[in-house]
Structures are given as structure tokens and as C-alpha cells.
């Protein structure tokens, strides 16, 4: 039988690595079980808003990522029907506070930075959890290779199809009726895009272009596939042509980002989300088991907050667990278990309403932005575009709080600045 671990994290994605790093920064140890044989970088890039940069600062990895990615100056929304700009808002400081920080970060660089800060042996690759069972006060994890791992605390960071979420009794993720294609284009001589978050909405799709650095541009395209278009999702060369056909009204420079993208640098997948009611009445935390990242709050990408929320989860969970696992030396196992359960309940209390808001808001905004029709286009472009822009920026003012509970220099956890 293998030795007992204090904390086992299932999944070496953004949430799993952030949680492990937070725990490590507090002088504690965890084990991360990852089903693949290496770090995964699918998705290519993600928008990292100010709320996530606060979390990255707490984890001690923000500066290296800042040096590699452009600081965006504004969010710009245009009409997919006409190509006209309907809303533009600069990222300016609010109430004499700091200027909001928004950058498009390459996912491979983010996970690499998080992983490299962890002690050797923290991540165990090719370790797929297939079954979970109770063993007294511990959880016994059965892996696909026949081995087992025991743990005092189990954290499910294993994505939308989480085995830990299933063990907790949560429903599977719901299909949003939409799909998303994502790609990254490389311009060795420089792309010439301004450092803005540019997106076009309406006509049945939503598309955006965000420069990551001086040579890489990330783009996305969300749509509701018809039965005839289902096969397009399986062939990235066809998907590329599908995107170009639908973007014919947008500026040529935007089209260049898609045109320069090799089919091998494009991925497409259906969009899924966690039932919001599961966060309020479901078992997102039970005993010494909890969820983080997409396993907790899978959402549509319309706020650009999925990865950001995962980083918030990591800091919050590490802070809550830190106090429980650094209890009095020699304390009875029952006392330690009570501390752990109380810590995870506090974590769930902090994260469920934040997650509920993000899931619901992302779903609503996505539906509004992607809707078609002359009346809807008029209402969205003339009235709703500025409101949606303000909502995007308001969501990013959230502060998950400091990593260490003894740090009183930051605002209290779960606050909006």
C-alpha cells in the first residue's frame, strides 16, 4: 500500500497547478495526479483579467508572465453584420485605483510557469483516477495502471468531465448548444495588431482577436452548429474555411489572423457548463473532498473568466487548507479531520456565489452577443454593447484575497474593489 498523502489534486491544469503552488508557498506538500504523459496546453491562450493577475501575484509567478505578454489598452466590440465598431472602452483606473491589467496569455507558458515552481515529484503523470472509495477517514484512489493512492484531502481539478464531481453526485455538464473554434497565428516579422481585446458579435456567431505578444495572435469563433455543420467540427481545414466565410464583414486584418493559422493550430469543441443550481444545492464539497476549476464552474467562454476563476480557486483553496493542515503538532486525527472539513466548507462558501455569477453571466452574454436578426442586432449594437463592456470590466475587479491568512495588507477575500 502506498504512503498516505496530505493533499491529492486530480488534474494538472490551471486550477490544479495553482492550488498545488499555493499549498507549496505555505510550506506544505501536495501530490498532483495527471492522466496525460505531459502538461497539456490545449486552448492555446486565454484572457487574463485583473482579478487573475492578483492571484498570480499571490502565487509569485506574475512578473515572468507579464514580461512575455502585451498589456491591453481597451476592449472593443464590433458588429458582425456590418463590421462597424459599436463600443470601445479603455482600461482606465477606477476611483483613483490601479489601472485594470488585461493580457492575453499563452496557455503553455502559464502552465509551464506554475509547474516549474513546484518541487520535483509533485506532479505524477500518466496517472488516471478511475475509482474513488472511502477508507476510514481517508480516500483511496484507484488508478488506471492498477496502483492506489490514499489521501486526507482530495481536490478535483479534472475538468468538465470530472471523476471527482461524479463521485460527489453532481450531474454531468450541460451542452450550451454552441461550439467554439480557437487558434493561434504566428507572425515572425510582427503582426502589427494594436494591444486591444477586439471582438465581433451577432449574425449567429461571436469572434475575437487578441495579440499575445509581438508575434502571436490568438483568435476564437463561437457558433451554433447546424446538423450539416457537425462534420466541420471534425476537420480543422474545413473549420478554418467555415470561420473565414462567416467573418467576411470584418476588417481584412482580422481575417489575416485566421488565414495564417495552420489547421494543426486550430481546435474545436462543444461548449459545456456546470448547472448553476448544482453550486447552490449540489455537493461541490463534502467532508474532505472538494472541486476547483472547470470541475467546479465549467462555463461558456463569453466572459473570458474560466482560467481566471481557476486561479482564484487555487489561491482561496490553498489559504483555507493552509490553516487546517498547519494545526497543532500531535493533534488527534479526529481534530485534524474536523479542521480540514471546516476549511473546505469555508472554501465552498467563498467560491459558490462567485462561480454562480460567472456561469450565469457568461451564458447570458454569450446568447445575447451571438443572437442574429435585425431587431436583436439593433438593440445589442446600440444599447447593450456598452453595458456588456462595463460588465466585463466589473467582473474583473473581484479580489480573491491574500494567499496567507496572516497577510492583512490586501482587501478581505471575496471583495470587489
Secondary structure, DSSP 4 states (H G I P E B T S, - for coil): -PPEEEEEEE--SHHHHHHHHHHHHTT---EEE-SSSS---TT-EEEE-HHHHHHHHHHT-HHHHHTTSPPP-EEEEEETTT--EEEEEE---STT-PPP--EEEEHHHHHHHHHHTSPTTSEE-S--EEEEEEETTEEEEEETTS-EEEEEEEEE---TT-HHHHHTTPPPPEEEEEEEEEEEEE-TT-----SEEEEEEETTEEEEEEE-SSSEEEEEEEE---GGGGGGGG-HHHHHHHHHHHTTTS-HHHHHHHHTS-GGGEEEEEEEE--HHHHHHS-SEETTEEE-THHHH---GGGS-HHHHHHHHHHHHHHHHHHHHT--TT--HHHHHHHHHHHHHHHHHHHHHHHHHHHHHHHHHHHHHH--SHHHHHHIIIIIHHHHHHHHHHHTTEE---SSTT--SSPPTTEE-
